[in-house]
Amino acid sequence: MKEWFDKEWLKDITSGEGIIYTQKQMNGAVIHKAKFNIKKIVDYYFQFLKQSAEENVYSEKGYSLIYTQSERYFLELNFGINEMKIDAIEEILMRSGDVDDTLKTLLLSMVLQRIDNQDKQLRVRIRELIKRYHKSDIRDVMKLYCEIKGSNVGKLNKLKSSQKQRGEKLNKSDRAYQKTTGSLFKSLSRMSLLDYDKIDNNEWITIYRGFNTRTGEGVRFTNNKKKSDWYRQKEGMGFSFTLDKYVAWRFSAMYHFRTLHSFSDDLYEGSVGDQDYRELLKELSKDVDRKLGRMTIGRYVIHRDNIFSYCNDNNEREVMCDYRNARMINYVFLSDLKLNNDDWDYIKETHYVFSKDRTHQNHIKKFKNLWVSKHWKTDYKVKKDQESLLLKVKS
């Protein structure tokens, strides 16, 4: 198959007519400026899908092929420029008139997962895209997602069967990889089906989010519990939530540590997970403008009809929704303003937080003294008299 993602491809989409995008540091300084030709980017996308269909190795069909190849494409289109990604997916959706609305929702959420939506103007654009292209019930979206991801198990079994028929003998490393991958696919598929059952059988769903609370900012619109605005969040908002409180706990710290990369060109993404927490705190002290604040975890409820997408690719059990529809029940500061966090005294090694490895993620749950292990042990139950107040919240 043609190697699409090479230097010539990058040269082509940054030549001729295009839009100049900038990326900024936390202190406001421009660290990256580039011109991207959105039309060429989207032309490449459709050419890539067409050739993928013609040279289909795993005999994927229809939506499964579009989804998996789109996933590969957007992973390559990961230049860290949020506006460019939004422009690209908007153009793709405009030119995908024959694609089912349910698949469009999954494609849109695939891109939104790769976007840092701290910018207010960007959040407005995202809401407009959701309103324009999301027309499917979350249960239909989850069904399609489960079908596509469930097919990964079948593809792997088909590959193993083909290798056996050809008499191929895998080395020990390849056999171990296939076994681990197969186990992961089955686990993700099983958890996704359990999440589908939860959403299918409940109107109000408990969700969680980890976020940064800047110094001096209030988290809620009001501190009066008798008012509906008490359930509205005004600091640390976003479109990504999770059904797993441990994932939210991880993300309450991940935002801060990823911010390290904007302070120094010497830091690269892979280094964060290998550093000691105390070393990271020294680096975070460079935040002279105090744009970082307390590590915070929130618990919310949302009505099923207001969830627009779901993804469990990295064991994150992610649900996506307009944050204005999520009702904040409670939140907790997990660190002080100097980012000291008692939980880290138990964990020490940060790779347990940042790793996508399921074993490392589950390792966190062994620490029974963590705040997240001792609290919020069950889903929040919305009371009848509370429901009318939740429905009054402004969206």
C-alpha positions as CSV (number, residue, x, y, z in Angstrom):
1,M,0.0,0.0,0.0
2,K,1.2,3.5,-0.8
3,E,2.9,5.2,2.1
4,W,0.7,8.2,2.6
5,F,2.1,9.8,5.7
6,D,5.6,10.8,4.5
7,K,7.5,14.0,4.1
8,E,6.0,14.6,0.7
9,W,2.5,14.4,2.1
10,L,3.3,16.9,4.8
11,K,4.9,19.2,2.2
12,D,1.9,19.0,-0.1
13,I,-0.7,19.9,2.6
14,T,1.4,22.8,3.7
15,S,2.0,24.3,0.2
16,G,0.0,26.7,-2.0
17,E,-3.1,28.3,-0.7
18,G,-3.9,27.6,3.0
19,I,-4.8,28.9,6.4
20,I,-2.0,30.0,8.8
21,Y,-2.5,28.5,12.3
22,T,-0.6,29.3,15.4
23,Q,0.0,27.3,18.6
24,K,0.8,29.1,21.8
25,Q,2.6,28.5,25.1
26,M,0.9,28.9,28.4
27,N,2.6,32.4,28.7
28,G,1.0,33.4,25.4
29,A,4.2,33.2,23.2
30,V,3.7,31.7,19.8
31,I,5.8,28.5,19.6
32,H,4.5,27.1,16.3
33,K,3.1,28.7,13.1
34,A,2.2,26.7,10.0
35,K,0.0,27.0,6.9
36,F,-2.3,24.0,6.2
37,N,-4.4,23.5,3.0
38,I,-7.6,22.1,4.4
39,K,-8.9,21.2,0.9
40,K,-5.8,19.0,0.3
41,I,-6.0,17.5,3.7
42,V,-9.6,16.4,3.1
43,D,-8.8,15.3,-0.5
44,Y,-6.2,13.0,1.0
45,Y,-8.6,11.7,3.5
46,F,-11.1,10.5,0.9
47,Q,-8.3,9.1,-1.4
48,F,-6.9,7.3,1.6
49,L,-10.3,5.7,2.4
50,K,-10.7,4.7,-1.3
51,Q,-7.3,3.0,-1.5
52,S,-7.8,1.3,1.9
53,A,-11.0,-0.2,0.5
54,E,-9.3,-1.4,-2.6
55,E,-6.4,-2.9,-0.7
56,N,-8.4,-4.2,2.2
57,V,-6.2,-6.7,4.1
58,Y,-8.7,-7.7,6.8
59,S,-11.8,-7.7,4.5
60,E,-13.4,-4.9,6.5
61,K,-16.6,-3.6,5.1
62,G,-18.7,-0.5,5.2
63,Y,-18.7,1.5,8.4
64,S,-16.1,-0.6,10.1
65,L,-13.6,0.2,7.4
66,I,-14.4,3.9,7.4
67,Y,-14.1,4.1,11.2
68,T,-10.8,2.2,11.6
69,Q,-9.1,3.9,8.6
70,S,-10.3,7.3,9.8
71,E,-8.8,6.5,13.2
72,R,-5.5,5.8,11.5
73,Y,-5.7,9.0,9.4
74,F,-6.5,11.3,12.3
75,L,-3.7,9.8,14.4
76,E,-1.3,11.0,11.6
77,L,-3.0,14.3,11.4
78,N,-2.0,15.1,14.9
79,F,0.0,18.4,14.7
80,G,-1.4,19.8,17.9
81,I,-3.3,22.6,16.2
82,N,-6.9,22.4,17.5
83,E,-8.4,24.9,15.0
84,M,-7.0,23.0,12.0
85,K,-8.5,19.7,13.3
86,I,-11.9,21.3,13.7
87,D,-11.7,22.8,10.2
88,A,-10.7,19.4,8.7
89,I,-13.5,17.4,10.4
90,E,-16.1,20.0,9.5
91,E,-15.0,19.8,5.8
92,I,-15.0,16.0,5.9
93,L,-18.6,15.9,7.4
94,M,-19.8,18.4,4.8
95,R,-18.5,16.2,2.0
96,S,-19.8,13.0,3.6
97,G,-23.5,13.3,2.6
98,D,-24.0,9.6,2.0
99,V,-22.6,8.6,5.5
100,D,-25.1,7.6,8.2
101,D,-25.6,10.2,11.0
102,T,-24.6,7.6,13.6
103,L,-21.2,7.1,12.0
104,K,-20.8,10.9,11.5
105,T,-21.2,11.2,15.3
106,L,-18.4,8.7,15.9
107,L,-16.1,10.4,13.4
108,L,-16.8,13.8,15.0
109,S,-16.1,12.5,18.5
110,M,-12.9,10.8,17.2
111,V,-11.5,14.2,16.4
112,L,-12.9,16.0,19.5
113,Q,-11.0,13.4,21.7
114,R,-7.8,14.7,20.3
115,I,-8.5,18.4,21.0
116,D,-7.7,20.5,24.0
117,N,-10.9,22.6,24.3
118,Q,-9.7,25.1,26.9
119,D,-10.3,28.0,24.5
120,K,-13.8,29.5,24.7
121,Q,-14.2,30.3,21.0
122,L,-13.2,26.7,20.2
123,R,-15.9,25.4,22.6
124,V,-18.5,27.5,20.8
125,R,-17.5,25.9,17.4
126,I,-17.6,22.4,18.9
127,R,-21.1,23.0,20.2
128,E,-22.2,24.2,16.7
129,L,-20.7,21.1,15.1
130,I,-22.4,18.8,17.6
131,K,-25.8,20.6,17.0
132,R,-25.4,20.3,13.3
133,Y,-24.2,16.7,12.9
134,H,-25.3,14.8,15.9
135,K,-28.8,13.4,15.2
136,S,-28.6,9.9,16.7
137,D,-29.6,8.3,20.0
138,I,-26.6,7.5,22.2
139,R,-27.7,3.9,22.3
140,D,-27.5,3.6,18.5
141,V,-24.1,5.3,18.6
142,M,-22.9,2.8,21.2
143,K,-24.3,-0.2,19.3
144,L,-22.3,0.9,16.2
145,Y,-19.2,1.5,18.3
146,C,-19.5,-2.0,19.9
147,E,-20.0,-3.6,16.5
148,I,-17.0,-2.0,15.1
149,K,-14.7,-2.7,18.1
150,G,-16.1,-6.2,18.5
151,S,-15.0,-6.9,14.9
152,N,-11.4,-6.4,16.1
153,V,-11.6,-9.8,17.9
154,G,-12.8,-11.4,14.7
155,K,-10.1,-9.8,12.6
156,L,-7.4,-11.1,15.0
157,N,-8.9,-14.6,14.9
158,K,-9.0,-14.5,11.1
159,L,-5.3,-13.5,11.0
160,K,-4.3,-16.3,13.4
161,S,-6.3,-18.8,11.3
162,S,-4.7,-17.6,8.1
163,Q,-1.2,-17.9,9.7
164,K,-2.0,-21.4,10.8
165,Q,-3.2,-22.5,7.4
166,R,0.0,-21.1,5.8
167,G,2.1,-23.0,8.3
168,E,3.6,-19.8,9.8
169,K,5.4,-20.2,13.0
170,L,5.5,-17.1,15.2
171,N,8.3,-16.4,17.6
172,K,7.7,-16.2,21.3
173,S,7.4,-12.4,21.2
174,D,4.8,-12.4,18.4
175,R,2.8,-15.1,20.2
176,A,2.8,-13.1,23.4
177,Y,1.7,-10.0,21.5
178,Q,-1.2,-11.7,19.9
179,K,-2.3,-13.2,23.2
180,T,-2.1,-9.8,25.0
181,T,-3.8,-8.0,22.1
182,G,-6.6,-10.6,21.9
183,S,-7.2,-10.3,25.7
184,L,-7.3,-6.5,25.5
185,F,-9.8,-6.5,22.6
186,K,-12.1,-8.9,24.4
187,S,-11.9,-6.9,27.6
188,L,-12.6,-3.6,25.9
189,S,-15.5,-5.1,24.0
190,R,-17.0,-6.7,27.2
191,M,-16.7,-3.4,29.1
192,S,-18.3,-1.4,26.3
193,L,-21.3,-3.8,26.3
194,L,-21.6,-3.4,30.0
195,D,-21.6,0.4,29.6
196,Y,-24.2,0.1,26.9
197,D,-26.5,-1.8,29.4
198,K,-26.0,0.8,32.0
199,I,-26.9,3.7,29.7
200,D,-29.8,1.7,28.2
201,N,-31.3,0.9,31.6
202,N,-31.0,4.3,33.3
203,E,-32.2,7.8,32.5
204,W,-29.7,9.6,34.7
205,I,-26.1,8.5,34.3
206,T,-23.3,9.2,36.8
207,I,-20.2,10.5,35.1
208,Y,-16.8,12.0,36.2
209,R,-14.3,14.5,35.0
210,G,-10.8,15.5,36.1
211,F,-9.8,19.1,35.6
212,N,-7.7,22.1,36.6
213,T,-9.2,24.8,38.9
214,R,-7.2,28.0,38.4
215,T,-6.3,30.1,41.4
216,G,-9.0,32.4,42.5
217,E,-11.7,30.8,40.3
218,G,-15.0,29.4,41.6
219,V,-16.1,26.0,40.2
220,R,-19.8,26.5,40.4
221,F,-22.0,29.4,39.2
222,T,-23.4,29.7,42.7
223,N,-22.9,28.3,46.2
224,N,-26.6,28.3,47.0
225,K,-27.7,24.7,46.9
226,K,-31.4,25.7,46.5
227,K,-30.7,27.3,43.1
228,S,-30.5,25.4,39.9
229,D,-27.2,27.2,39.0
230,W,-25.6,25.2,41.9
231,Y,-25.4,22.3,39.4
232,R,-23.7,24.4,36.7
233,Q,-19.9,24.3,36.3
234,K,-18.0,27.4,35.2
235,E,-14.4,26.4,35.7
236,G,-12.7,23.3,34.1
237,M,-15.4,22.6,31.6
238,G,-15.0,20.3,28.7
239,F,-16.8,17.9,26.4
240,S,-15.1,14.7,27.7
241,F,-16.3,12.8,30.7
242,T,-15.9,9.2,31.9
243,L,-18.0,6.5,33.5
244,D,-14.9,5.5,35.6
245,K,-13.9,7.6,38.6
246,Y,-10.3,6.3,38.4
247,V,-9.9,7.6,34.9
248,A,-11.1,11.0,36.1
249,W,-8.7,10.8,39.0
250,R,-5.8,10.3,36.5
251,F,-6.9,13.2,34.3
252,S,-7.1,15.5,37.3
253,A,-3.3,15.3,37.3
254,M,-2.6,14.6,33.6
255,Y,-3.6,18.1,32.6
256,H,-0.9,19.6,34.8
257,F,1.8,17.3,33.7
258,R,1.1,17.6,30.0
259,T,1.3,21.4,30.5
260,L,5.0,20.8,31.2
261,H,5.6,20.4,27.5
262,S,4.5,24.0,26.8
263,F,7.2,25.3,29.3
264,S,10.2,23.8,27.6
265,D,11.2,22.5,24.2
266,D,13.5,20.0,25.9
267,L,10.5,18.0,27.4
268,Y,9.0,15.4,25.2
269,E,5.8,13.5,25.7
270,G,7.3,10.2,26.6
271,S,9.4,11.7,29.4
272,V,6.6,12.6,31.7
273,G,5.7,9.1,32.8
274,D,9.3,8.3,33.7
275,Q,9.8,11.2,36.1
276,D,9.3,11.2,39.8
277,Y,6.3,13.3,41.0
278,R,8.6,15.6,43.1
279,E,10.7,16.3,40.0
280,L,7.6,17.2,38.1
281,L,6.5,19.6,40.8
282,K,9.8,21.5,40.4
283,E,9.1,21.8,36.7
284,L,5.5,22.9,37.3
285,S,6.8,25.7,39.5
286,K,7.8,27.5,36.2
287,D,4.1,28.4,35.9
288,V,4.8,31.9,36.9
289,D,1.5,33.2,35.6
290,R,-0.4,30.7,37.9
291,K,-2.6,29.4,35.1
292,L,-2.4,26.0,36.8
293,G,-4.3,25.6,40.0
294,R,-5.7,22.7,42.0
295,M,-6.0,19.2,40.7
296,T,-9.8,18.6,40.8
297,I,-12.2,15.8,40.3
298,G,-15.9,16.2,39.8
299,R,-18.9,13.9,39.9
300,Y,-21.9,14.7,37.7
301,V,-25.2,13.3,36.5
302,I,-26.4,13.7,32.9
303,H,-29.7,12.6,31.3
304,R,-29.1,9.8,28.8
305,D,-30.6,11.9,26.0
306,N,-27.8,14.5,26.3
307,I,-24.9,12.1,25.8
308,F,-23.8,12.2,22.2
309,S,-20.9,9.7,21.9
310,Y,-18.9,7.0,23.6
311,C,-15.3,5.6,23.3
312,N,-13.4,3.0,25.2
313,D,-10.3,2.7,23.0
314,N,-7.8,3.4,25.9
315,N,-9.8,1.8,28.7
316,E,-11.1,5.3,29.5
317,R,-14.9,4.6,29.1
318,E,-15.3,8.1,27.7
319,V,-18.7,9.7,27.2
320,M,-18.9,13.0,25.3
321,C,-21.5,15.6,25.9
322,D,-22.1,19.4,26.0
323,Y,-20.8,20.3,29.4
324,R,-23.8,22.6,29.9
325,N,-26.0,19.5,30.1
326,A,-23.8,17.8,32.8
327,R,-25.1,18.5,36.3
328,M,-22.3,18.9,38.8
329,I,-23.2,17.0,42.0
330,N,-19.9,17.5,43.9
331,Y,-16.2,18.1,43.4
332,V,-13.1,17.7,45.4
333,F,-9.7,19.4,45.3
334,L,-7.1,16.7,45.1
335,S,-4.1,19.0,45.6
336,D,-3.4,22.3,47.2
337,L,-2.3,25.5,45.3
338,K,1.3,24.3,45.3
339,L,0.1,21.0,43.7
340,N,1.0,18.9,46.7
341,N,-1.2,15.8,46.6
342,D,-1.3,13.2,49.3
343,D,-2.3,10.5,46.9
344,W,1.1,10.7,45.2
345,D,2.9,9.7,48.3
346,Y,1.4,6.2,47.7
347,I,2.0,6.1,44.0
348,K,5.5,7.6,43.5
349,E,6.0,6.5,39.9
350,T,4.0,8.5,37.4
351,H,3.8,5.9,34.7
352,Y,1.0,4.2,36.6
353,V,-1.1,7.4,35.8
354,F,0.0,8.1,32.3
355,S,0.3,4.6,30.8
356,K,-2.4,3.3,28.5
357,D,-1.4,-0.2,29.7
358,R,-4.4,-1.7,31.4
359,T,-2.3,-3.5,34.0
360,H,-0.7,-0.2,35.0
361,Q,-4.1,1.5,35.2
362,N,-5.6,-1.2,37.3
363,H,-2.5,-1.0,39.6
364,I,-3.9,2.3,40.9
365,K,-6.9,0.5,42.3
366,K,-4.7,-1.5,44.6
367,F,-3.9,1.6,46.6
368,K,-6.8,1.6,49.1
369,N,-5.7,4.8,50.8
370,L,-6.2,6.9,47.7
371,W,-9.1,9.4,48.1
372,V,-10.7,8.1,45.0
373,S,-10.7,4.5,46.4
374,K,-12.4,5.6,49.6
375,H,-15.2,7.8,48.1
376,W,-17.9,7.7,45.5
377,K,-18.2,3.9,45.7
378,T,-21.6,3.8,44.1
379,D,-23.4,5.8,41.3
380,Y,-25.3,8.9,42.4
381,K,-29.0,8.4,42.7
382,V,-31.2,11.3,41.5
383,K,-34.1,11.8,43.8
384,K,-37.6,12.5,42.5
385,D,-37.8,16.0,44.2
386,Q,-34.3,16.7,42.9
387,E,-35.0,15.9,39.3
388,S,-37.2,18.9,38.7
389,L,-34.4,21.2,39.8
390,L,-31.9,19.4,37.6
391,L,-34.2,19.9,34.6
392,K,-34.4,23.6,35.3
393,V,-30.7,24.2,34.9
394,K,-29.9,26.5,32.0
395,S,-28.2,24.9,29.0
